[in-house]
Amino acid sequence: MNALRIVDKDLSDIKVVLNGAGAAGIAIVKLLYSYGVRNMIMCDSKGAIYEGRSYGMNDTKSYVARWTNKEKTEGKLQDVIEGADVFIGVSVANLLTEEMVKSMNDDPIIFAMANPEPEIKPDVAKAAGAKVIGTGRSDYPNQINNVLAFPGIFRGALDVEATHINEEMKQAAVEAIADLIKPDELNPDYCIPGPFDKRVAPSVARNVAKVAMESGVARIEVDPDEVYEKTLSLTDLK
């Protein structure tokens, strides 16, 4: 969300290429779809996934293929990334090349989250024209780490005794994290708060609890602000 604000692009207009068809990749694609992103291509080690691909498929990939890559584009990552606005990597190190980044749309966004080494080094991506770059590492700007989300999601869900965690609650977590950065603070090196920012878990928990109640999966009603204060007290490590 914040990265798109920086480059002034809309979720409904972008082309996203995601490399890595494991649990993380599937979850990311589902969340993006829930936000209205329709032009997505997921790749695995054999290339682009599409409905009807006869090799390297399983039930989960077949499910994803029904609502992504509608044009059934074939080929390897280097073939499908041309013209993409966003690359998301949850795969292996050094997979994305400078030439691939150069083939993307103007002001591309690169989230290279393979650990310990990303799909492309930030300096290489930046030299190739990437506008916003995030990795899973703490020694680069925009560290993307699941610790930003899951403590607050679980805290919020538990505090309202939610029957399950639905898509609305996941979106609430996304928006809580994104909104912590004020418009005048937002820049290519700061589009996501740090994992040690004590505002993150309380803000996520409050939003998740609120939306759980609004969407009908909460067993009890609580004051979202009380959830915030309770979670904030738990983040104090002194």
Secondary structure, DSSP 4 states (H G I P E B T S, - for coil): -HHHHHHT--TTT-EEEEE--SHHHHHHHHHHHHTT--EEEEEETTEE--TT--SS--HHHHHHHTTS-TT---S-HHHH-TT-SEEEE-S-TT-S-HHHHHTS-SS-EEEE--SSS-SS-HHHHHHTT-SEEEES-TTSSSB--GGGTHHHHHHHHHHTT-SS--HHHHHHHHHHHHHTS-TTT-BTTBSS--TT-TTHHHHHHHHHHHHHHHTT--SS---HHHHHHHHHHHT---
